C-alpha cells in the first residue's frame, strides 16, 4: 500500500481518496498543488470543506454518482432478441 501511495505522490494530477463519510483518506502532492492543502492538513477532513468553491458541483456530481445505473440494451442486443 505504501508503494502505491508513493507512486500516486509522483503523479502531477491531483488525486485524493475519500470515504463514504466524505472524509479524506488520501491526498497526494498534486492535490496539494491544485487545492493548496498539504496532505497532513487534508487527512481526515471533510472533502466538501476543502473544495468549498466546488461544493455545489461536488454535491451535484455525488447525487448523480449515487443513483442506480440504467442499462440500455444496444441496437445489436435488441436485434438478436
Short mmCIF file of the C-alpha atoms (twelve columns), coordinates in Angstrom:
data_MODEL
# 
_entry.id   MODEL 
# 
loop_
_atom_site.group_PDB 
_atom_site.id 
_atom_site.type_symbol 
_atom_site.label_atom_id 
_atom_site.label_alt_id 
_atom_site.label_comp_id 
_atom_site.label_asym_id 
_atom_site.label_seq_id 
_atom_site.Cartn_x 
_atom_site.Cartn_y 
_atom_site.Cartn_z 
_atom_site.pdbx_PDB_model_num 
ATOM 1  C CA . UNK A 1  0.000   0.000   0.000   1 
ATOM 2  C CA . UNK A 2  2.804   2.414   0.862   1 
ATOM 3  C CA . UNK A 3  4.460   1.760   -2.520  1 
ATOM 4  C CA . UNK A 4  1.191   2.595   -4.282  1 
ATOM 5  C CA . UNK A 5  0.880   5.837   -2.306  1 
ATOM 6  C CA . UNK A 6  4.445   6.753   -3.271  1 
ATOM 7  C CA . UNK A 7  3.569   6.233   -6.945  1 
ATOM 8  C CA . UNK A 8  0.469   8.410   -6.578  1 
ATOM 9  C CA . UNK A 9  2.568   11.124  -4.929  1 
ATOM 10 C CA . UNK A 10 4.736   11.237  -8.057  1 
ATOM 11 C CA . UNK A 11 1.712   11.940  -10.267 1 
ATOM 12 C CA . UNK A 12 1.274   15.537  -11.329 1 
ATOM 13 C CA . UNK A 13 -2.514  15.096  -11.228 1 
ATOM 14 C CA . UNK A 14 -4.404  15.905  -8.065  1 
ATOM 15 C CA . UNK A 15 -5.544  12.592  -6.568  1 
ATOM 16 C CA . UNK A 16 -7.499  12.101  -3.390  1 
ATOM 17 C CA . UNK A 17 -9.473  9.260   -1.872  1 
ATOM 18 C CA . UNK A 18 -12.468 9.858   0.358   1 
ATOM 19 C CA . UNK A 19 -14.619 7.532   2.388   1 
ATOM 20 C CA . UNK A 20 -18.391 7.291   2.208   1 
ATOM 21 C CA . UNK A 21 -18.432 9.845   5.028   1 
ATOM 22 C CA . UNK A 22 -16.615 12.275  2.655   1 
ATOM 23 C CA . UNK A 23 -13.516 12.285  4.901   1 
ATOM 24 C CA . UNK A 24 -10.156 12.381  3.124   1 
ATOM 25 C CA . UNK A 25 -8.292  9.071   3.349   1 
ATOM 26 C CA . UNK A 26 -5.507  10.012  0.927   1 
ATOM 27 C CA . UNK A 27 -4.351  13.313  -0.604  1 
ATOM 28 C CA . UNK A 28 -1.346  13.483  -2.924  1 
ATOM 29 C CA . UNK A 29 1.131   16.264  -3.675  1 
ATOM 30 C CA . UNK A 30 -0.711  17.071  -6.924  1 
ATOM 31 C CA . UNK A 31 -3.875  17.776  -4.917  1 
ATOM 32 C CA . UNK A 32 -1.797  19.972  -2.619  1 
ATOM 33 C CA . UNK A 33 -0.515  21.947  -5.619  1 
ATOM 34 C CA . UNK A 34 -4.019  22.350  -7.073  1 
ATOM 35 C CA . UNK A 35 -6.068  22.966  -3.929  1 
ATOM 36 C CA . UNK A 36 -3.461  24.388  -1.539  1 
ATOM 37 C CA . UNK A 37 -3.909  21.894  1.299   1 
ATOM 38 C CA . UNK A 38 -0.949  19.759  2.403   1 
ATOM 39 C CA . UNK A 39 -1.675  16.035  2.811   1 
ATOM 40 C CA . UNK A 40 -1.390  16.327  6.609   1 
ATOM 41 C CA . UNK A 41 -3.885  19.218  6.606   1 
ATOM 42 C CA . UNK A 42 -6.361  17.355  4.375   1 
ATOM 43 C CA . UNK A 43 -6.219  13.971  6.132   1 
ATOM 44 C CA . UNK A 44 -9.466  13.203  7.945   1 
ATOM 45 C CA . UNK A 45 -11.179 16.438  6.876   1 
ATOM 46 C CA . UNK A 46 -14.474 16.551  5.034   1 
ATOM 47 C CA . UNK A 47 -13.582 16.948  1.366   1 
ATOM 48 C CA . UNK A 48 -16.509 19.344  0.931   1 
ATOM 49 C CA . UNK A 49 -14.771 21.775  3.303   1 
ATOM 50 C CA . UNK A 50 -11.529 21.541  1.366   1 
ATOM 51 C CA . UNK A 51 -13.187 22.033  -2.016  1 
ATOM 52 C CA . UNK A 52 -15.579 24.738  -0.834  1 
ATOM 53 C CA . UNK A 53 -15.626 26.639  -4.106  1 
ATOM 54 C CA . UNK A 54 -16.695 23.480  -5.874  1 
ATOM 55 C CA . UNK A 55 -19.130 22.277  -3.186  1 
ATOM 56 C CA . UNK A 56 -22.272 22.747  -5.303  1 
ATOM 57 C CA . UNK A 57 -20.685 20.920  -8.230  1 
ATOM 58 C CA . UNK A 58 -19.426 18.214  -5.865  1 
ATOM 59 C CA . UNK A 59 -22.853 17.672  -4.296  1 
ATOM 60 C CA . UNK A 60 -24.481 17.561  -7.706  1 
ATOM 61 C CA . UNK A 61 -21.940 15.061  -9.020  1 
ATOM 62 C CA . UNK A 62 -22.315 12.867  -5.935  1 
ATOM 63 C CA . UNK A 63 -26.081 12.882  -6.389  1 
ATOM 64 C CA . UNK A 64 -25.600 11.589  -9.924  1 
ATOM 65 C CA . UNK A 65 -22.933 9.088   -8.892  1 
ATOM 66 C CA . UNK A 66 -25.120 7.549   -6.191  1 
ATOM 67 C CA . UNK A 67 -28.057 6.909   -8.499  1 
ATOM 68 C CA . UNK A 68 -28.551 3.374   -9.798  1 
ATOM 69 C CA . UNK A 69 -27.387 2.882   -13.357 1 
ATOM 70 C CA . UNK A 70 -29.969 2.370   -16.045 1 
ATOM 71 C CA . UNK A 71 -28.823 -0.250  -18.512 1 
ATOM 72 C CA . UNK A 72 -29.986 0.382   -22.046 1 
ATOM 73 C CA . UNK A 73 -29.557 -2.529  -24.446 1 
ATOM 74 C CA . UNK A 74 -27.637 -1.780  -27.615 1 
ATOM 75 C CA . UNK A 75 -29.324 -1.984  -31.015 1 
ATOM 76 C CA . UNK A 76 -27.319 -5.159  -31.632 1 
ATOM 77 C CA . UNK A 77 -28.669 -6.786  -28.469 1 
ATOM 78 C CA . UNK A 78 -32.228 -5.760  -29.363 1 
ATOM 79 C CA . UNK A 79 -31.874 -7.218  -32.872 1 
ATOM 80 C CA . UNK A 80 -30.753 -10.577 -31.507 1 
ATOM 81 C CA . UNK A 81 -33.912 -10.971 -29.396 1 
# 
